[in-house]
Amino acid sequence: MLSGIVEVNLRAPGWSEESATSSTYQEDLTLDLSVPSDFLTAGQRFKITQAVPYIGLNSLSGSAHTSWGVNNFSIETEKPVTQSIRLQAKLDVSRSSEVLQRIAYQVTVLGMASN
């Protein structure tokens, strides 16, 4: 299991009038999470067979009209792991000038090592 907090500091396009109609802004985020240095021996790879990821919006700053959301998130399982596990997330924000400062994550993976 890997867990931690990533500082991202994403700012969505802001709005200037609260009553204005605005479309949703989408952000595709890819995080490469390093595996511990002693997880694999030299030349080994790890094939993920099952993954249970979780992400949370950890810290928002700005005005009171916060509208960030997580559409979906997943772990890249097609390529064997050598140094990092790739976490992908699709975020949405609507009518907001906030900054998403941090994302918390927890990833549990099952698989097998191979050469």
C-alpha positions in Angstrom: 0.0 0.0 0.0 1.2 3.5 -0.9 -0.2 6.6 0.7 0.7 10.2 0.9 -0.2 13.8 0.0 0.8 15.5 -3.3 1.1 19.2 -3.7 -0.5 20.2 -7.0 -1.5 23.9 -6.7 -4.1 23.8 -9.6 -6.0 27.0 -10.4 -9.1 26.7 -12.5 -10.2 29.6 -14.8 -11.9 32.1 -12.4 -15.1 33.9 -12.8 -15.9 37.5 -12.2 -19.7 37.5 -11.6 -21.3 35.0 -9.3 -24.6 34.9 -11.3 -22.8 34.2 -14.6 -23.3 30.9 -16.4 -20.1 29.1 -16.8 -19.1 25.7 -18.2 -17.3 23.0 -16.3 -13.5 23.0 -16.5 -11.9 19.6 -16.6 -8.4 18.7 -15.5 -6.7 15.4 -16.3 -4.1 14.7 -13.6 -1.4 12.0 -13.8 0.7 11.2 -10.8 3.7 8.8 -10.8 3.9 7.4 -7.3 7.4 6.1 -6.5 7.6 2.6 -5.1 10.0 2.1 -2.1 13.6 1.5 -3.2 13.7 -1.9 -1.7 10.4 -3.1 -3.2 12.0 -4.7 -6.2 15.4 -6.1 -6.7 17.5 -5.0 -9.7 15.9 -6.0 -13.0 12.6 -7.1 -11.4 9.2 -5.8 -12.5 5.8 -6.0 -10.7 2.7 -6.8 -12.6 -0.4 -5.4 -11.0 -3.4 -7.8 -11.0 -5.7 -5.8 -8.7 -5.7 -2.2 -7.6 -7.8 -0.3 -5.1 -7.0 3.4 -5.4 -8.5 6.3 -3.4 -7.9 10.0 -3.8 -9.3 13.0 -1.9 -9.2 16.7 -2.4 -7.1 17.7 0.6 -6.8 21.4 0.7 -8.6 24.2 -1.1 -8.0 27.9 -0.8 -9.7 31.0 -2.3 -13.2 32.4 -2.0 -16.2 30.7 -0.5 -17.6 29.3 -3.7 -15.6 26.0 -3.9 -16.8 23.6 -6.6 -14.0 21.0 -7.2 -15.0 17.4 -7.7 -13.4 14.1 -8.6 -15.1 12.4 -11.7 -13.0 9.2 -11.7 -9.6 7.8 -10.9 -7.7 4.7 -11.8 -4.3 2.9 -11.7 -2.4 2.1 -14.8 -2.2 -1.7 -14.8 -1.2 -2.5 -18.4 2.5 -1.9 -18.1 4.6 -3.6 -15.4 5.9 -1.4 -12.6 9.6 -0.8 -12.4 10.0 2.4 -10.4 6.5 4.0 -10.0 2.8 3.4 -10.1 0.8 5.7 -12.3 -2.4 7.2 -10.7 -4.7 9.0 -13.1 -7.6 11.2 -12.1 -10.2 13.4 -13.8 -11.1 16.4 -11.9 -13.9 19.0 -12.5 -14.4 22.5 -11.3 -17.2 24.8 -12.0 -17.6 28.5 -11.2 -14.6 28.7 -9.1 -11.4 30.7 -8.6 -10.1 28.4 -5.9 -6.7 26.7 -5.9 -6.6 23.0 -5.3 -3.5 22.8 -3.2 -3.1 19.1 -2.3 -4.4 15.7 -3.2 -4.3 12.8 -0.7 -4.0 9.3 -2.1 -4.0 5.7 -0.9 -3.3 2.9 -3.3 -3.4 -0.8 -2.4 -2.1 -3.1 -5.2 -1.9 -6.9 -5.5 0.3 -8.6 -8.1 3.5 -10.6 -8.7 7.1 -9.8 -9.3 8.9 -11.1 -12.3 12.2 -10.7 -14.1 
